[in-house]
Amino acid sequence: MAGESTRVLDRGDPAPEFSLPGTDGETYSPDDFRECDALLVVFTCNHCPYAQAKHPTLNAIAADYDDVAVVGINSNDADAYPDDSFAAMRDAVREGTVAYDAYLRDESQTTAAAYGAVCTPDPFLFANRDGLELAYHGRLDDAQSPDSEPSGEPGFEMRDAIDTVLAGEDVTREFAPARGCTIKWKPGNEPDYWGDL
């Protein structure tokens, strides 16, 4: 089932805290990325074709911006979707399918709920000012199906937002929802905003 991201966090809101294991064996929180000028948190996964189509785009953004940390978070129910297990995530990194700065597992799904994540991918860009604050939440580009091509460079809308943040300016781009497979919640874990979608 496909869905579109909605807005739970507003511009200027601080990055919700998390403490999540990464595929590299380390545990990460937002504080671990405070030396970067910006943090791009993307709720993503292994199995969803929408997410798979954006892996190269996110890999390229991670490679091209030294001052930006790109962090993927997989919150899907791995019991129902074994391709999203922590072991499969490690395989994706080892094979080079995922080459972000960190790929994290949100087993409890509380991080996805705190961010208001709806779909994979669902990107959140934070500017590092007096702490990490939301600068932009929205799609990477205008290619909104797995087999479509963007009208510009892959990820051009997010790259524009990143460039704006790195220039010390406020992002004025309007919210354009991302589209992808819905987060696969464990039974009983659906957050309150899920009923409004």
C-alpha positions as CSV (number, residue, x, y, z in Angstrom):
1,M,0.0,0.0,0.0
2,A,1.4,3.4,-0.9
3,G,0.9,6.6,1.1
4,E,2.0,10.2,1.2
5,S,3.9,11.9,4.0
6,T,2.0,14.2,6.3
7,R,3.1,17.0,8.6
8,V,3.5,16.3,12.3
9,L,6.7,18.4,12.9
10,D,6.7,22.0,11.9
11,R,9.6,24.1,10.6
12,G,11.9,25.1,13.5
13,D,10.9,22.1,15.7
14,P,13.9,20.3,17.3
15,A,14.9,16.9,16.0
16,P,13.1,14.3,18.2
17,E,15.6,12.3,20.2
18,F,16.5,8.7,19.4
19,S,19.0,6.1,20.4
20,L,19.2,3.5,17.6
21,P,21.6,0.7,16.6
22,G,23.4,1.1,13.3
23,T,24.5,-1.5,10.9
24,D,28.1,-0.7,11.8
25,G,27.6,-1.9,15.4
26,E,27.4,1.6,16.8
27,T,24.5,3.3,18.5
28,Y,23.4,6.7,17.2
29,S,21.5,9.7,18.5
30,P,21.0,13.2,16.9
31,D,23.8,14.4,19.1
32,D,26.2,12.3,17.1
33,F,25.7,14.5,14.1
34,R,25.9,17.9,15.7
35,E,29.3,18.6,14.1
36,C,27.5,18.6,10.7
37,D,25.9,21.7,9.3
38,A,22.8,19.7,8.4
39,L,21.2,16.3,9.1
40,L,19.0,14.5,6.6
41,V,16.9,11.8,8.3
42,V,15.1,9.5,5.9
43,F,12.7,6.8,7.0
44,T,13.4,4.1,4.4
45,C,13.7,0.4,4.1
46,N,15.0,-2.5,2.0
47,H,11.9,-4.0,0.4
48,C,9.8,-1.1,-0.8
49,P,10.3,-0.3,-4.5
50,Y,9.8,3.4,-3.9
51,A,12.6,3.3,-1.3
52,Q,14.8,1.2,-3.5
53,A,14.4,3.7,-6.4
54,K,15.8,6.5,-4.1
55,H,18.8,4.5,-2.6
56,P,21.1,5.8,-5.4
57,T,19.9,9.4,-4.9
58,L,20.5,9.3,-1.2
59,N,23.9,7.6,-1.7
60,A,24.9,10.4,-4.0
61,I,23.7,13.1,-1.6
62,A,25.7,11.4,1.2
63,A,28.8,11.3,-1.1
64,D,28.5,14.9,-2.4
65,Y,27.9,16.8,0.9
66,D,30.7,16.6,3.4
67,D,28.9,18.9,5.8
68,V,25.6,16.9,5.7
69,A,24.9,13.6,7.5
70,V,22.5,11.3,5.7
71,V,20.9,8.9,8.1
72,G,18.5,6.2,7.0
73,I,16.1,4.7,9.6
74,N,14.2,1.5,9.0
75,S,11.2,1.2,11.2
76,N,9.3,-1.6,9.4
77,D,7.9,-4.7,11.1
78,A,10.6,-7.2,10.2
79,D,8.6,-10.1,11.3
80,A,6.0,-9.4,8.6
81,Y,8.7,-8.1,6.1
82,P,11.9,-10.2,6.6
83,D,13.7,-8.2,3.9
84,D,13.7,-5.3,6.4
85,S,15.4,-7.3,9.2
86,F,18.6,-5.9,10.8
87,A,20.6,-8.7,9.1
88,A,19.2,-7.7,5.7
89,M,20.0,-4.0,6.4
90,R,23.6,-5.0,7.1
91,D,23.7,-7.0,3.9
92,A,22.4,-3.9,2.0
93,V,25.3,-1.8,3.4
94,R,27.9,-4.5,2.8
95,E,26.8,-4.8,-0.8
96,G,26.8,-1.1,-1.4
97,T,23.1,-0.8,-2.0
98,V,22.9,1.6,0.9
99,A,25.9,4.0,1.4
100,Y,24.5,6.6,3.8
101,D,26.4,8.0,6.8
102,A,24.4,5.6,9.0
103,Y,21.6,3.1,8.5
104,L,19.7,2.6,11.7
105,R,17.1,0.1,13.0
106,D,14.0,1.4,14.8
107,E,12.8,-1.8,16.2
108,S,10.3,-0.3,18.7
109,Q,8.9,2.1,16.0
110,T,8.8,4.9,18.5
111,T,11.2,7.0,16.4
112,A,9.0,6.8,13.3
113,A,6.0,7.8,15.4
114,A,7.9,10.8,17.0
115,Y,8.9,12.1,13.6
116,G,5.4,11.5,12.1
117,A,6.8,9.2,9.4
118,V,4.3,7.8,7.0
119,C,6.0,6.2,4.1
120,T,9.3,5.0,2.7
121,P,11.1,7.2,1.8
122,D,10.0,10.0,4.2
123,P,12.8,12.7,4.4
124,F,13.4,15.3,7.1
125,L,16.1,17.9,6.8
126,F,17.4,19.6,9.9
127,A,19.7,22.6,10.1
128,N,22.3,22.8,12.8
129,R,21.8,26.2,14.3
130,D,21.2,26.4,18.1
131,G,20.7,22.7,17.9
132,L,19.1,20.6,15.2
133,E,15.9,22.2,13.9
134,L,13.6,21.1,11.1
135,A,14.3,23.1,8.0
136,Y,12.4,21.1,5.4
137,H,10.2,18.0,5.4
138,G,9.3,16.8,1.9
139,R,10.1,14.7,-1.1
140,L,13.6,14.3,-2.6
141,D,12.4,15.2,-6.1
142,D,9.3,15.1,-8.3
143,A,9.7,11.4,-9.4
144,Q,7.0,10.0,-7.3
145,S,6.8,6.4,-8.6
146,P,9.6,3.8,-8.7
147,D,9.9,3.8,-12.5
148,S,9.6,7.5,-13.1
149,E,12.4,10.0,-13.8
150,P,12.7,13.4,-12.1
151,S,12.5,16.5,-14.1
152,G,16.0,17.5,-12.9
153,E,19.0,15.9,-11.2
154,P,17.9,13.1,-8.9
155,G,17.1,14.6,-5.5
156,F,17.2,18.1,-6.9
157,E,14.4,19.4,-4.6
158,M,16.2,18.2,-1.5
159,R,19.6,19.3,-2.8
160,D,18.1,22.8,-3.3
161,A,16.9,22.7,0.4
162,I,20.3,21.5,1.5
163,D,22.1,24.2,-0.4
164,T,19.8,26.8,1.2
165,V,20.6,25.5,4.7
166,L,24.3,25.4,4.0
167,A,24.1,29.0,2.8
168,G,22.7,30.0,6.3
169,E,19.3,30.8,4.8
170,D,15.7,29.7,5.6
171,V,14.2,27.1,3.3
172,T,11.0,28.6,1.8
173,R,10.1,25.7,-0.4
174,E,6.6,24.6,0.2
175,F,5.9,21.2,1.7
176,A,5.6,18.6,-1.1
177,P,4.8,15.2,0.3
178,A,6.9,12.2,-0.3
179,R,5.2,9.1,-1.7
180,G,6.1,5.5,-1.0
181,C,5.0,2.3,0.7
182,T,3.5,3.0,4.1
183,I,5.4,2.3,7.2
184,K,4.7,-1.3,8.2
185,W,3.6,-0.9,11.8
186,K,3.5,-3.8,14.2
187,P,0.0,-4.6,15.4
188,G,-1.1,-2.1,18.0
189,N,1.8,0.3,17.2
190,E,0.0,2.6,14.8
191,P,0.5,6.2,16.1
192,D,-2.4,8.6,16.7
193,Y,-1.9,10.5,13.4
194,W,-2.3,7.2,11.5
195,G,-6.0,7.4,12.0
196,D,-6.1,10.8,10.3
197,L,-4.5,9.6,7.0
